Amino acid sequence: MGKFLFDLKQPKPLQVSSFPNLQKNKGVNKIYRLLLEPKYSLTALRIQAIGSMQMKVQTFTVGKLYTNCYIVSCPQTGEAIIIDPGFETSREAAEIFNYMGEEALKLKFIVNTHGHPDHICGNGIVKEKFKAPILIHEGDADMLGTVGRFFGFRDSPPADALLKDGDTIKFGSLTLKVMHTPGHSPGSISLLGEKEVFTGDTLFAGSIGRTDLPRGSDKDMKISLKKLASLPDHFKVYPGHGPPTTIGEEKAKNPFLSWSWQTL
C-alpha cells in the first residue's frame, strides 16, 4: 500500500452495535468492523489507496512491421508518455489520439527505445499535436531525420533531449529508469518501472532483436540480455513487437537467455 501523504487524527470509532442487521452475519460483521472502527479515517484510506496505484499501460500495434506503441499514464495525475509511436496512417494516429482524449491524458514525453524507422515514424505527428519533446538515447540520435524515407517510412524531427544509462523519465507520480541495452542498435534502451520493463527490440517473447543490421552487435546484445536477466522474475516485459511476457518466462524458455548461448 502507498504511504500517507499527511498525518490524520484518528476519528471517533463507530459502534457496530448501532447496526443490528450486521450482527446477524458474523462474516459480514467482521468486514464492516474494519470500515466502521478504522484506525484512520476513510479519507486516509482513500489517500492510501491512491498511493498504491500502478501505472496504466495501453498497447497499440501499429505500422507495417506491427510495432507495439505504448501509452503509459499515471492514474493520479493523467500525465503520460508515448513509447515508440511507429504508426504511419491517419487512422492509427486518430485511434491513439482518441484514446488519449477519452482518458483526458496530458502527454509529457515522446520516448523512443531506439532509432529504427518503425519505432520513430510517428514522432512528428505526435509532436505536432501535443508539442511534447522527443527523447532518445544519444547513441541513436543520428537516426532521427531523413533516414526513414529510404525505407518507406515518415521522417522524424530531431530529438529534443538525449538519454543515457541511469537517467530517469518522470511523469505524474511515476518514474521510468533508462537502462542502456545496445545490441540491436547502439542506442537501444529499456525502460524500468517498479515491476515492469519496456524492452524495445532487445528482448521479445521467445526471441531477441536482430543483431545483423547495420551497427548491431552480438557482443553488446549478450551483455544487454544479462542485464535484463538479472531483473526479478515477476517483472512484466513489454517488447517492441509481439505479446508481453515476464522475465521469469524468458529465463525459462527463451534460448537466447540460456547460459549456453551467452558463452558462445
Backbone bond lengths (Angstrom), bond angles and torsions (degrees), N, CA, C in turn:
res aa  C-N    CA-C-N  psi(-1)  N-CA   C-N-CA  omega(-1)  CA-C   N-CA-C  phi
1 M - - - 1.462 - - 1.521 109.59 -
2 G 1.319 117.33 154.13 1.450 121.70 -179.23 1.510 111.85 -75.37
3 K 1.318 116.02 165.19 1.448 121.55 179.49 1.525 110.01 -81.42
4 F 1.340 115.84 153.41 1.452 119.65 176.19 1.524 108.98 -70.19
5 L 1.318 115.36 143.10 1.458 119.91 -178.81 1.514 111.74 -81.28
6 F 1.300 117.97 -23.47 1.457 121.70 176.68 1.517 108.31 -160.23
7 D 1.347 115.68 164.59 1.458 120.37 -177.88 1.517 110.49 -77.03
8 L 1.317 115.79 143.77 1.456 121.21 179.29 1.517 109.38 -128.90
9 K 1.311 116.30 142.81 1.455 120.54 176.42 1.521 109.62 -72.78
10 Q 1.318 115.82 144.65 1.460 119.24 177.53 1.517 109.70 -71.28
11 P 1.311 118.27 130.00 1.460 121.22 -179.69 1.524 110.92 -76.66
12 K 1.282 115.03 164.19 1.463 120.49 175.33 1.527 108.18 -71.32
13 P 1.360 117.77 125.04 1.475 120.34 -176.18 1.524 112.29 -62.92
14 L 1.315 115.36 144.04 1.453 121.26 172.02 1.517 108.43 -90.15
15 Q 1.298 117.58 149.31 1.455 122.20 -177.11 1.529 110.64 -96.51
16 V 1.339 116.09 127.72 1.457 120.03 177.39 1.517 110.32 -62.47
17 S 1.337 117.32 -27.01 1.459 120.98 179.70 1.518 112.36 -61.52
18 S 1.344 115.01 -17.02 1.462 119.25 177.75 1.513 111.54 -75.65
19 F 1.346 116.00 -8.83 1.464 120.79 -177.39 1.520 108.16 -123.77
20 P 1.346 117.34 81.21 1.474 121.41 -173.28 1.517 114.10 -58.13
21 N 1.315 118.42 -31.13 1.463 119.77 -178.42 1.526 111.84 -65.76
22 L 1.333 116.08 -28.59 1.455 118.89 -179.49 1.516 111.96 -71.42
23 Q 1.325 116.61 -29.29 1.457 120.42 -175.31 1.527 111.80 -67.44
24 K 1.302 118.42 -17.99 1.459 122.14 -177.55 1.528 111.87 -76.27
25 N 1.314 117.31 -20.50 1.463 121.40 -178.32 1.521 108.29 -122.14
26 K 1.339 116.90 106.15 1.458 119.95 -174.53 1.516 112.51 -64.80
27 G 1.371 116.41 -36.62 1.455 119.10 179.42 1.511 111.87 -64.04
28 V 1.327 115.66 -49.01 1.458 120.32 178.37 1.515 109.98 -65.02
29 N 1.340 115.70 -37.85 1.464 120.86 179.94 1.527 110.20 -56.97
30 K 1.342 116.24 -44.93 1.459 120.33 -178.16 1.516 111.79 -63.07
31 I 1.332 115.98 -41.39 1.463 120.41 179.10 1.524 110.37 -63.96
32 Y 1.328 115.83 -45.06 1.458 118.86 -176.89 1.526 112.06 -69.59
33 R 1.326 117.33 -24.84 1.459 118.61 176.48 1.527 110.78 -61.02
34 L 1.348 116.50 -34.98 1.452 119.98 179.26 1.520 111.41 -64.93
35 L 1.339 115.26 -30.31 1.455 119.70 -179.67 1.521 112.30 -87.40
36 L 1.320 116.22 -36.90 1.457 119.92 -174.32 1.516 113.48 -87.79
37 E 1.337 117.00 -20.50 1.455 120.08 177.58 1.536 108.98 -126.49
38 P 1.338 117.22 59.89 1.459 120.10 -174.67 1.519 112.24 -75.73
39 K 1.321 114.09 154.72 1.464 118.57 173.66 1.512 109.97 -71.83
40 Y 1.329 115.96 -31.70 1.454 122.30 177.70 1.516 108.39 -127.71
41 S 1.300 115.60 165.89 1.456 119.97 -179.40 1.524 110.84 -70.12
42 L 1.343 115.68 165.43 1.458 119.57 177.67 1.508 111.25 -63.14
43 T 1.334 116.80 -28.67 1.465 119.70 175.99 1.518 109.87 -60.69
44 A 1.322 115.85 -43.16 1.459 119.94 178.80 1.516 111.14 -63.98
45 L 1.353 116.13 -41.45 1.457 119.51 178.64 1.519 111.00 -61.89
46 R 1.316 115.85 -38.38 1.454 119.83 179.47 1.530 110.49 -66.10
47 I 1.321 116.85 -42.81 1.459 120.52 178.83 1.518 110.12 -64.65
48 Q 1.334 115.66 -38.73 1.453 119.82 179.28 1.523 110.62 -63.42
49 A 1.323 116.93 -40.99 1.466 120.39 179.29 1.508 110.96 -64.89
50 I 1.338 117.16 -39.77 1.459 120.66 178.92 1.516 110.04 -62.16
51 G 1.341 115.89 -40.17 1.453 120.08 -178.78 1.511 113.45 -62.81
52 S 1.332 117.23 -21.65 1.452 120.69 -177.86 1.526 112.87 -96.09
53 M 1.313 117.98 3.39 1.458 121.21 -179.49 1.529 110.35 -62.82
54 Q 1.315 116.34 142.77 1.446 121.67 177.73 1.528 109.44 -104.64
55 M 1.327 114.90 165.89 1.450 118.83 178.81 1.530 110.42 -64.94
56 K 1.305 115.20 150.83 1.454 120.81 176.27 1.525 107.98 -103.13
57 V 1.330 116.38 130.44 1.459 121.84 -178.07 1.522 109.14 -119.54
58 Q 1.320 116.45 121.90 1.461 121.97 175.99 1.525 108.42 -116.05
59 T 1.328 116.40 126.78 1.452 121.61 -176.62 1.515 111.38 -103.40
60 F 1.327 116.49 134.16 1.462 122.97 172.03 1.529 107.12 -124.46
61 T 1.323 117.62 124.28 1.458 121.15 177.15 1.518 108.06 -94.57
62 V 1.338 115.85 118.73 1.461 120.40 -166.84 1.533 111.76 -134.00
63 G 1.333 115.10 162.35 1.451 121.49 171.56 1.513 114.62 78.53
64 K 1.333 114.63 170.90 1.470 120.66 -175.79 1.524 112.73 -68.79
65 L 1.343 117.63 -18.27 1.465 120.91 179.11 1.528 112.04 -107.51
66 Y 1.334 116.07 15.68 1.467 121.79 174.49 1.546 112.05 53.71
67 T 1.310 114.04 53.56 1.460 120.69 179.31 1.525 110.32 -77.13
68 N 1.321 116.35 140.19 1.464 121.00 174.04 1.524 109.42 -84.01
69 C 1.319 115.11 115.66 1.463 122.58 174.57 1.520 106.67 -103.63
70 Y 1.333 117.05 127.35 1.460 120.94 -175.49 1.533 111.41 -113.44
71 I 1.324 115.50 133.36 1.458 121.64 167.66 1.522 105.98 -103.03
72 V 1.314 116.55 113.55 1.463 121.99 -178.03 1.521 107.12 -111.63
73 S 1.335 116.47 122.54 1.463 119.33 -172.85 1.521 112.15 -131.46
74 C 1.322 114.43 156.75 1.458 123.03 176.36 1.524 108.49 -95.76
75 P 1.324 119.09 115.55 1.468 121.09 -178.00 1.519 113.34 -61.79
76 Q 1.326 117.85 -26.60 1.460 120.98 -177.32 1.521 112.78 -73.49
77 T 1.340 116.38 -40.94 1.467 120.29 -171.51 1.521 114.29 -112.72
78 G 1.332 117.37 -19.09 1.452 120.18 -176.34 1.519 113.38 82.19
79 E 1.338 117.82 -0.49 1.458 119.00 175.68 1.522 109.81 -73.00
80 A 1.337 116.05 146.65 1.459 120.14 -174.02 1.518 110.96 -146.93
81 I 1.329 114.39 163.28 1.459 121.27 169.16 1.526 107.46 -127.02
82 I 1.316 115.70 158.25 1.458 120.63 172.73 1.519 107.14 -116.25
83 I 1.323 116.14 128.32 1.459 122.08 -179.50 1.520 108.94 -106.51
84 D 1.316 116.14 123.93 1.471 123.90 175.25 1.530 113.67 55.58
85 P 1.330 117.51 67.69 1.465 119.59 175.70 1.530 110.75 -74.87
86 G 1.311 115.94 84.11 1.462 120.72 -175.91 1.509 113.62 -93.96
87 F 1.329 117.48 25.69 1.469 119.09 -177.98 1.523 110.46 -84.69
88 E 1.333 114.18 151.62 1.460 120.63 -174.07 1.527 113.29 -120.88
89 T 1.315 118.13 -17.67 1.462 120.60 -174.69 1.527 110.88 -111.65
90 S 1.325 114.76 157.52 1.467 120.22 178.06 1.522 110.58 -66.52
91 R 1.336 117.23 -29.37 1.464 120.02 178.25 1.517 110.88 -65.47
92 E 1.330 116.23 -45.06 1.461 119.90 178.28 1.523 111.25 -63.62
93 A 1.321 116.00 -41.92 1.465 119.67 179.10 1.522 110.65 -62.77
94 A 1.332 116.59 -42.74 1.465 120.69 -178.59 1.517 111.53 -63.05
95 E 1.337 116.81 -38.64 1.465 120.50 179.23 1.533 110.80 -61.52
96 I 1.310 115.76 -43.34 1.464 120.28 -179.46 1.521 111.01 -70.61
97 F 1.325 116.62 -43.40 1.469 120.27 -179.16 1.529 110.99 -66.22
98 N 1.337 116.41 -36.83 1.465 119.54 177.22 1.522 111.02 -63.47
99 Y 1.321 115.73 -41.72 1.465 119.58 177.71 1.521 110.46 -59.50
100 M 1.311 116.43 -44.84 1.464 119.74 -178.48 1.522 111.20 -65.53
101 G 1.327 116.29 -36.36 1.453 119.68 176.95 1.518 112.26 -67.32
102 E 1.314 116.31 -44.09 1.472 120.57 179.47 1.519 111.83 -62.49
103 E 1.337 116.64 -34.18 1.460 121.44 179.95 1.534 111.99 -88.49
104 A 1.323 116.54 -1.98 1.476 122.14 -178.20 1.524 111.36 54.62
105 L 1.327 116.41 46.52 1.454 121.16 -177.42 1.527 111.42 -88.28
106 K 1.317 114.59 146.90 1.460 122.08 176.66 1.525 107.75 -112.15
107 L 1.332 115.65 111.63 1.461 119.39 -175.10 1.525 110.62 -77.32
108 K 1.318 115.40 125.19 1.461 120.45 -178.19 1.521 112.42 -100.77
109 F 1.345 117.32 -39.31 1.460 120.37 -177.28 1.523 111.47 -143.24
110 I 1.328 115.20 151.87 1.460 124.28 166.36 1.524 105.28 -106.68
111 V 1.336 117.51 120.09 1.464 121.06 -175.14 1.522 109.69 -119.26
112 N 1.314 116.23 127.34 1.466 121.52 176.07 1.518 109.76 -105.81
113 T 1.348 116.58 127.83 1.464 119.27 177.68 1.523 111.76 -73.18
114 H 1.322 116.66 -21.74 1.460 122.54 172.52 1.530 108.07 -167.32
115 G 1.329 115.70 178.52 1.452 118.67 -168.96 1.510 117.01 -100.47
116 H 1.321 119.20 13.42 1.461 119.68 179.35 1.525 110.43 -69.64
117 P 1.337 116.73 145.28 1.471 120.86 -170.89 1.523 115.52 -55.24
118 D 1.346 117.80 -33.86 1.464 119.18 -177.42 1.526 112.43 -72.48
119 H 1.324 117.37 -5.09 1.470 120.66 178.18 1.525 112.72 -111.39
120 I 1.317 117.43 -9.52 1.465 120.00 -173.68 1.529 113.70 -124.31
121 C 1.338 117.15 -5.33 1.468 119.01 -170.00 1.526 113.60 -68.52
122 G 1.328 118.60 -14.45 1.460 120.65 176.01 1.522 113.59 -96.72
123 N 1.334 117.13 1.69 1.460 120.45 -178.37 1.527 112.80 -53.48
124 G 1.332 114.94 -46.30 1.463 119.48 -175.51 1.517 112.65 -64.26
125 I 1.336 117.51 -41.86 1.463 121.27 -179.63 1.527 110.32 -63.27
126 V 1.342 115.75 -43.34 1.461 119.91 -178.87 1.525 110.48 -67.80
127 K 1.311 116.41 -44.59 1.466 120.40 -178.90 1.527 111.41 -62.37
128 E 1.326 116.35 -39.57 1.464 120.14 179.69 1.526 111.70 -63.51
129 K 1.319 116.65 -38.37 1.465 120.12 -176.97 1.523 112.68 -79.66
130 F 1.330 117.23 -42.48 1.468 119.98 -171.54 1.524 114.28 -107.81
131 K 1.333 117.08 -7.82 1.475 121.19 -179.37 1.522 111.94 58.37
132 A 1.313 117.35 29.76 1.462 121.57 -178.77 1.533 109.67 -88.79
133 P 1.332 117.55 144.82 1.464 120.42 179.29 1.521 112.48 -72.86
134 I 1.321 115.89 150.13 1.459 123.52 178.04 1.526 109.07 -96.45
135 L 1.338 115.69 127.98 1.461 121.63 179.51 1.524 109.38 -116.66
136 I 1.328 116.73 134.74 1.457 122.07 176.92 1.521 107.99 -152.54
137 H 1.327 117.25 154.94 1.459 120.02 177.90 1.528 109.83 -64.81
138 E 1.319 114.91 146.35 1.459 120.37 -177.31 1.530 112.33 -59.80
139 G 1.340 117.58 -26.06 1.459 120.61 -178.97 1.515 114.63 -71.51
140 D 1.336 117.22 -18.34 1.466 121.05 -179.57 1.526 112.76 -116.74
141 A 1.317 117.70 5.74 1.467 120.82 -174.57 1.521 112.56 -59.96
142 D 1.331 116.23 -31.59 1.468 118.87 -178.24 1.521 112.67 -73.20
143 M 1.329 117.74 -7.84 1.466 120.49 177.75 1.530 111.64 -81.70
144 L 1.312 117.15 -15.59 1.463 119.79 176.53 1.531 107.78 -80.36
145 G 1.312 116.39 133.83 1.460 119.91 -177.04 1.514 109.67 142.06
146 T 1.321 115.79 -129.54 1.465 119.78 -172.97 1.520 113.61 -100.36
147 V 1.338 117.96 3.91 1.464 120.20 -177.06 1.528 111.26 -60.57
148 G 1.330 116.88 -39.50 1.453 121.20 -174.89 1.512 114.59 -58.04
149 R 1.335 116.97 -33.63 1.475 119.31 -176.02 1.521 112.46 -63.46
150 F 1.334 116.91 -26.04 1.459 119.74 179.78 1.521 111.90 -72.69
151 F 1.328 116.58 -13.94 1.466 121.34 178.50 1.529 111.09 -113.25
152 G 1.323 116.30 12.87 1.446 120.81 177.50 1.515 114.71 82.51
153 F 1.340 117.70 20.87 1.461 121.76 179.74 1.531 110.18 -112.37
154 R 1.320 115.91 162.80 1.455 121.46 174.14 1.526 110.24 -68.36
155 D 1.332 115.70 152.21 1.450 120.50 173.81 1.522 110.10 -74.09
156 S 1.317 115.67 160.29 1.461 121.13 174.46 1.524 109.60 -117.87
157 P 1.330 117.62 141.79 1.465 119.28 171.66 1.528 109.67 -62.64
158 P 1.322 118.06 161.94 1.465 119.91 177.29 1.527 111.35 -67.22
159 A 1.323 116.06 163.53 1.460 121.28 179.76 1.524 110.68 -69.72
160 D 1.318 115.33 148.62 1.465 121.13 174.77 1.524 111.73 -93.17
161 A 1.323 116.88 -23.34 1.463 121.91 177.75 1.513 108.44 -152.49
162 L 1.331 116.32 145.08 1.458 121.89 -178.23 1.520 110.13 -106.16
163 L 1.329 114.89 136.41 1.460 121.35 -178.09 1.521 110.83 -98.20
164 K 1.322 115.24 155.75 1.458 121.42 171.97 1.516 108.78 -141.66
165 D 1.319 115.96 167.35 1.461 121.45 -177.02 1.527 110.89 -56.14
166 G 1.336 116.04 132.25 1.456 120.85 178.50 1.513 115.29 93.39
167 D 1.328 117.36 -11.27 1.467 120.24 176.56 1.526 109.99 -64.23
168 T 1.324 115.93 157.56 1.466 120.27 176.61 1.528 109.56 -121.65
169 I 1.321 115.02 143.23 1.465 122.59 176.88 1.517 106.58 -113.22
170 K 1.320 116.99 114.95 1.461 121.73 -174.81 1.527 110.44 -110.77
171 F 1.319 115.60 132.46 1.470 121.23 175.38 1.518 106.87 -147.14
172 G 1.323 115.44 126.02 1.450 119.73 -173.14 1.520 109.76 60.21
173 S 1.330 116.33 -133.02 1.464 120.52 178.06 1.525 111.85 -95.75
174 L 1.321 117.52 11.23 1.459 122.41 -175.65 1.522 111.90 -105.07
175 T 1.317 115.04 153.90 1.461 121.44 177.59 1.518 109.68 -139.36
176 L 1.314 116.84 133.16 1.459 122.77 171.11 1.525 107.55 -114.95
177 K 1.320 115.59 133.41 1.460 120.78 -179.92 1.521 110.17 -99.34
178 V 1.319 115.49 137.74 1.460 121.49 -178.82 1.529 109.62 -82.94
179 M 1.331 115.93 123.53 1.464 122.25 172.25 1.525 107.53 -114.37
180 H 1.306 117.26 117.70 1.459 121.05 179.08 1.524 108.67 -71.96
181 T 1.341 116.44 117.85 1.467 121.47 -178.06 1.531 110.00 -129.28
182 P 1.329 117.50 68.54 1.471 120.58 -178.07 1.523 111.83 -70.89
183 G 1.300 114.92 170.03 1.466 122.28 -178.84 1.507 109.67 140.00
184 H 1.328 115.88 -56.69 1.464 120.39 173.89 1.521 109.35 -70.86
185 S 1.316 115.89 -35.87 1.455 123.53 172.81 1.524 107.03 -152.38
186 P 1.341 118.58 161.86 1.467 119.70 -176.96 1.526 113.74 -63.77
187 G 1.336 116.41 -29.77 1.456 119.77 -176.62 1.512 114.67 -109.07
188 S 1.318 117.82 22.79 1.473 120.22 177.79 1.525 109.93 -64.40
189 I 1.324 115.38 139.69 1.461 120.67 177.98 1.527 110.04 -131.48
190 S 1.328 114.64 158.12 1.457 122.20 166.99 1.517 106.63 -117.28
191 L 1.325 116.54 151.38 1.460 121.78 -177.29 1.521 108.85 -115.92
192 L 1.319 116.39 118.41 1.458 122.64 -174.01 1.515 112.22 -98.04
193 G 1.329 115.79 126.75 1.451 121.73 170.92 1.520 109.36 -104.66
194 E 1.332 116.41 -160.98 1.457 120.04 -179.56 1.526 112.05 -75.26
195 K 1.326 116.78 -30.01 1.462 119.39 179.47 1.524 111.86 -149.54
196 E 1.324 115.86 25.25 1.452 121.52 178.49 1.520 109.94 -148.22
197 V 1.337 115.06 159.70 1.456 120.67 177.24 1.522 109.04 -144.51
198 F 1.324 115.79 132.73 1.466 123.00 175.55 1.524 106.03 -98.09
199 T 1.343 116.34 114.52 1.467 120.38 -167.93 1.519 114.79 -102.23
200 G 1.328 118.26 0.39 1.457 118.66 -178.11 1.516 110.53 56.05
201 D 1.346 116.51 -134.33 1.465 120.03 -179.73 1.523 111.93 -102.22
202 T 1.328 117.07 24.15 1.459 119.77 175.69 1.524 110.50 -83.11
203 L 1.330 116.73 -48.96 1.468 120.92 -176.99 1.517 110.73 -130.47
204 F 1.338 115.54 129.37 1.458 122.77 175.46 1.529 108.88 -116.31
205 A 1.321 115.84 171.51 1.464 120.61 171.69 1.527 108.24 -69.07
206 G 1.319 116.78 109.51 1.461 121.48 178.04 1.505 116.04 83.06
207 S 1.336 118.15 1.06 1.458 119.45 -177.14 1.528 109.79 -157.44
208 I 1.337 115.41 -171.62 1.463 122.15 177.08 1.522 108.90 -140.09
209 G 1.319 115.86 171.90 1.456 119.96 177.26 1.522 111.90 -73.92
210 R 1.307 115.92 155.68 1.461 121.17 -179.81 1.528 111.22 -66.29
211 T 1.315 114.85 145.76 1.465 119.95 176.46 1.531 111.50 -116.80
212 D 1.339 116.51 3.00 1.457 120.09 -178.12 1.523 112.58 -95.45
213 L 1.320 116.47 9.70 1.460 120.99 175.25 1.529 109.20 -83.65
214 P 1.340 118.17 162.50 1.466 119.39 178.05 1.529 111.75 -51.94
215 R 1.315 116.81 130.53 1.469 126.22 177.82 1.533 112.43 72.48
216 G 1.334 117.69 11.80 1.452 120.38 172.57 1.523 110.40 -79.08
217 S 1.329 116.80 163.77 1.460 119.73 -176.17 1.522 110.80 -152.93
218 D 1.346 116.14 120.15 1.466 120.68 174.51 1.523 110.61 -61.47
219 K 1.316 116.18 -43.87 1.459 121.13 -177.75 1.518 111.40 -59.84
220 D 1.332 116.44 -47.65 1.465 120.12 179.72 1.522 111.45 -65.24
221 M 1.343 115.93 -37.32 1.456 119.55 -179.51 1.525 110.82 -62.71
222 K 1.315 117.88 -42.66 1.461 121.00 -179.55 1.531 110.94 -61.50
223 I 1.317 116.49 -40.70 1.470 120.59 178.34 1.526 110.08 -65.67
224 S 1.330 116.38 -41.63 1.467 121.07 -179.87 1.525 111.45 -64.41
225 L 1.324 116.65 -41.17 1.465 120.24 -179.89 1.524 111.40 -66.35
226 K 1.329 116.88 -34.25 1.466 119.82 175.43 1.532 110.39 -63.17
227 K 1.324 116.49 -39.14 1.469 120.41 177.48 1.528 110.15 -61.08
228 L 1.325 115.68 -47.47 1.462 119.33 -177.92 1.526 111.15 -67.43
229 A 1.332 117.17 -37.88 1.465 120.70 -179.62 1.525 111.90 -66.36
230 S 1.328 117.13 -18.40 1.466 120.57 179.54 1.520 112.43 -81.03
231 L 1.331 117.52 -8.85 1.459 120.91 178.27 1.533 109.80 -72.64
232 P 1.324 117.73 157.93 1.472 120.42 178.64 1.526 111.82 -58.79
233 D 1.318 116.12 145.20 1.466 121.33 -177.28 1.519 113.02 -58.59
234 H 1.343 117.46 -29.81 1.466 119.13 -175.67 1.522 112.90 -78.64
235 F 1.317 118.06 -7.23 1.465 119.60 -179.22 1.530 110.56 -60.57
236 K 1.328 115.40 129.37 1.463 120.22 176.78 1.517 109.03 -82.27
237 V 1.323 115.76 135.64 1.459 121.83 -178.86 1.525 109.67 -105.00
238 Y 1.322 115.28 123.94 1.463 121.70 173.87 1.529 107.19 -108.75
239 P 1.344 117.63 101.33 1.469 120.55 -175.27 1.524 113.12 -86.19
240 G 1.330 114.73 170.78 1.461 120.40 179.64 1.514 113.71 -73.39
241 H 1.322 116.93 -21.21 1.468 122.86 176.98 1.528 107.61 -146.15
242 G 1.325 115.91 148.95 1.448 120.22 175.35 1.519 113.67 83.30
243 P 1.342 115.89 -176.82 1.464 121.08 -173.21 1.529 112.17 -75.92
244 P 1.333 116.46 161.20 1.463 119.88 174.60 1.518 110.35 -71.09
245 T 1.321 115.41 163.50 1.452 121.36 179.51 1.521 107.85 -152.40
246 T 1.314 118.02 -164.30 1.462 121.73 174.70 1.524 108.67 -132.18
247 I 1.311 115.91 160.54 1.464 119.95 177.18 1.527 109.77 -61.48
248 G 1.323 116.48 -40.53 1.461 119.71 179.95 1.517 112.96 -61.34
249 E 1.337 116.63 -43.37 1.463 120.78 179.26 1.522 110.61 -62.55
250 E 1.310 116.90 -40.52 1.467 120.01 -177.96 1.527 111.39 -71.59
251 K 1.308 117.56 -36.93 1.466 119.91 177.15 1.527 110.75 -65.10
252 A 1.331 116.05 -29.96 1.462 120.24 -178.53 1.529 112.85 -84.55
253 K 1.350 117.78 -32.49 1.458 120.18 -169.13 1.530 115.43 -122.44
254 N 1.318 117.72 -20.20 1.463 120.33 -175.19 1.528 109.54 -84.09
255 P 1.336 118.51 115.93 1.470 120.33 -176.48 1.518 113.34 -62.12
256 F 1.327 117.46 -24.17 1.459 120.14 -177.62 1.529 112.63 -79.08
257 L 1.323 116.84 -10.53 1.451 120.04 173.95 1.523 112.01 -99.91
258 S 1.337 115.61 3.86 1.467 119.84 179.70 1.517 110.05 -78.38
259 W 1.309 115.19 154.39 1.478 120.50 -178.03 1.534 110.98 -64.43
260 S 1.347 117.40 -34.79 1.469 119.94 -176.51 1.521 111.10 -62.21
261 W 1.359 116.17 -39.86 1.469 117.25 179.80 1.523 111.10 -72.43
262 Q 1.330 116.23 -37.48 1.457 120.40 -178.13 1.530 112.37 -62.61
263 T 1.310 117.27 -26.25 1.473 119.63 -175.96 1.528 113.23 -94.22
264 L 1.340 116.65 -1.00 1.481 119.19 179.70 1.515 109.99 -69.21
